[in-house]
Amino acid sequence: MSQIFTDQFRKAQSGELGRPLEMTKSVYSLDRATLVSGNGIAGAIENHPAFTTSSFVNGQFLGVENACHTYYMSAKALIALKKAASAQSTNNNEWISTADAIAALIWRSIMVARHVAGILPAGATTHMTQPLDGRALLNLPEPYFGNAFYITRVSIPLSELADPENGLRVAARALRADIQAMTAEKFRDFLGFVERTGLDTQTRLSIMEESATTAITYSTHFAFNMHELDFGPVFGDGRIQAFRHPARGTMPKLRDGGCEFMVTEQPSTPKCLSEDEVFGRFTKEDEPSKARQDL
């Protein structure tokens, strides 16, 4: 969708679309329910730990004060991070991606920082949820305009995450295993449950009442090279120069090969992050006035 928009926007600037702008003569029409559905499967909520039908929501989460901080990792730091987060073997089953390594660092570091800040007890089990794009798994036809996201939930004791030698590797392997375990059948099982119970119960994320303590939600744009989109001369060289989305931890890949990510946490956590040796080895706080000097 973004690529189509930039292509049309660029053509409009060059006059290729005519004046006034020509409207497309084709109409996109698709009943998504025929493609993204449970196909009659009953489904079971027990198969999907990131979701719950419980009506209980911890009211103590409401009113928690948050602070946003953006951090930057250079291309060199990303290479070092992937090496540090990779298993010390050549087993192909233990391969992880750079995105896995970044997610592992964020998960591990935030939980350790929360513990140092007094938010998280030493014996806690931590959780991380992230969206997975199910469009490829479902073999949706092109073009398909719409989302098909599934949310995963991975759990690891804080004691394992905090281990200075193995914490990153444990987190990265767990995240990679969860991604590899995702199938079209699992996706349709969840859809089937929602379709079957939609009129009777509310299905929501199980992480909601844990987000201030033992759990984080992570999302990324790392696989989408948005800085390669060309919007045309109206924006200088046509490229995105900065990306800010304060409400969530989105993470685009940058034109210099590095990346930036945003952490939204209680004010005491970023201070503890800045003092974390492992976190500081790979990151630096991204000052807005200097953020684009590395591009």
N, C-alpha and C positions, 0 to 999 in steps of 0.2 A: 504494500500500500504506500509506504514512504517513497519507494523508488518511483512508482507511478506518479506520485504527486510532484517530486522534484523534476522528473522528465517533462511533465506538462507545464510546470512553473517556468522552467528554463525556455521552453518553446514559446511561451507567451511573451517573454521578454524579447525574444529575437523576431517576433512577428509571424512565426510559423503557424500560429493558430488563428491568425486573422484578427481584424478589429470590427466590431466588438468580439470578444473571445467566443470562439465557436463552442457549442455544446456537443458533447459526444452523442453520436447517433445510436449507440448500443445501450441497452439497459441490462444491468446485472440483476438477476432474479434467481433466488435459491432458497429452498425450504431447508434450513439448517437442521431441523429436527429429523429429517430423513437420513442425514449423514452422521450427526453427532447425537447418538442415542444409545440406550442399553440394548437395543434389538430384542426386547422381551425378557432379558435377564433380570432375575429378581434382585440380586445384589445383597450385600450384607455390610453394615457399617463397621463391623469388626475387622474387615479386610483393609480399612483405610484409617490408620492411626492419626492422620492430620485433621480428621473431621470428627464431629460429635453431634449427637442429637440432644444432649443435655441442655436444659433451659437455664442452668446455673451460670451466672457470670459474676466474677469477683469484683464487687464494686470498688474495692480498694485501688484498682488500676486507674479509675477515673481521677483526673486532677493531678496525675504525676507530672512534675515539671520535666521538660526535655530540652536538650541542647543539641544542635547539629554541628558536626565537624566534618570537613572534607580532607581526605588524605590522598597522597600521590605515591605511586610506585613506578619507578623507571623501568625501561625494558630490561636493563641489566639486573635490577632487583627482582623482576618477575622470573628471570632465568634461575637466579639463586634460590628463589622461593620454591619453584617447582622441584628443584634438586633436593632441597631440604625436606619437602613434603612427600617425596617419592620413596617407596619402599627400597631397602638396600638389597635388591635382588633383580634378576632379569626376567622374572616370571611375568609373562604378558598379561596375566589375569590381575596383576597388581599395578598396571599402568594407570596413571591419573592425568587429567588435563591441567593446563595452566589455570583454567577457571575453577577446577576443584581445589587447587592449591590456594587460590585467593579466598575462596569461601571458607576453607579450613582455617586459614589465618584469622579471618574476621571472627568466626565462631569461637575459636580457641581464645583469642585475645580479649574479646568482650566478656566472656565468662570469667576469665582470670581477673580482669579489671573489676568486674562486679564483686568478685570475692574479696579482693583487696579493699574495695570501697565499703565492704560490710553489708552488701546487698544479698550476697549468695553464700550460704553455709558450705563448709568444706565437704560435707557428705552428700551434696546435692547431685542429682542426675540432670544433665542439661539437654536441651532439645533445639533443633534447628529445622525450620520448614522452608521450602523453596518451591516455586512453581516450575513445572516441566511442561514444555510445549508438546501436546499429543497429536498435532496435525500430521506429522510424518508417520507415526505409529498407526493412525486410523486410515492412512492412504486416502486422504481427502483429495478430490480432484482440483486441478488448477483451472481458472483462478478460484481461490476460496478466500473470501473476505470475512473474517471472524476468528475468534479465539477458541482454543480447545485446550485449556490449561488444567493440569492436575497438580495438587499440592502434596509434596512428600513430607515426612517427618522422620528425622533421625535422632536417636537418643544415645548419649555417652555420659558416663559419670565424670564429674568435674576432675576427680583425681587423675583420670587418664588424659583428659585434655591438657591439664596443667603440667604434665610431665615435660620437662625442658628438652629431653632427647627425642621422645616419641609422640608427643601430643599432636603435632602437626600431621604426622603420618597416619596416626589413628583416625583423626578427623577426616582427612582426605580420602582414605580408603573406605570409610563408612559412607561418605557422600557419594563416591563413585559406585559403590555396591548398590545403593538405593536407586541411582539413575539407571544402572544396568538391569535392575529388577523390574523396571517399568515396562509394561506391555499393553497392547491394545485391549486384551481381555480384562486386565485390571482396571483400565479406564472405563470400559463399558460396564463392568460390575458396579463401579461407583455411580455411573449415570443411571443404571437400572434401579439402584436403591433410591436415588433422588426422585426419579420418575414415579416409583411405586409409592413413596411416602410424602411426596410434595404437598399434598392437601392435608396431611395429618400432623406433620412435625417439621421443625426447622432444622436444617443441616447447616452447621457453621464450623469454623476452624476451632479445633480443640486447644489451640495455643493461646487463645485470647486472654484467659485469666492468668497466664504464666509469662506474658511478654515483658513484664517489669522485673522479673526475677530469674527464672530458670530457662527461658526460651527466647529465641530471636527469629524473626522472619527476614529472609534474604532474597533479593531479586537482582537480576543482572541483565545488562545489554552487551556483555562482553563479546558474544558471538556475532553481534550485529555491528558491522563497521560503519557506524553512522557518519563518521568524519570523512568518509569517501563520497557521501552524497553531494552532488553538485547542484546548488540552488541558483546558479547563474550570477552574472555580474552585479545584480542589484545588491548583493551582499559581499562586495569586494571580490575575493577569489572564489566566492560561491560555497565555501566550506564552513561547517560549524566550528566556531572558535572556542566555545565554552558550553558546558552542559551542567545545569544545576536543577535539581529536583529535591528541594529541602525535606519533603515529607517522607521520602523513602530512600533506601540505600541502593539506588540504581548505580550501575557501574559500566560506562561505555569504554571501549578501547580507544586510546588516543592516537593521533597521527604520528607521534614519535615512538610508537610501539609500547608505551607504558599505559597506565590506566589510573583513574581516580575513583574513589568510592566515598560515599557519605555514610556516617554513623549518626543515628539519632538515639540518644541515650540520656539517662538522668545526668545532671551536671557533674556529679562526682566521678562518673565512669571515664570520660575523656582524659581527665587529669591522671588517673591511674594508667590509662592506655599510654600516655606520653612517657611514663616511667617504666614501661614494660620493655625489657631488653630484646625479647624475641620480636615483638611488634615493631620496635624502633629500628631493628636491623634491616627491615624491608621497606619501611614507609617513612614519609615525612608529611607534616601537616601542610596542606595546600593553601597557601595564602592567596586570596582572590586577586590581589594586585600583581602577583607574580605567577599566577597559575598557568598562564599561557606562554611564558617565556621559553618553556621547554619544547614547545610545538614547532 
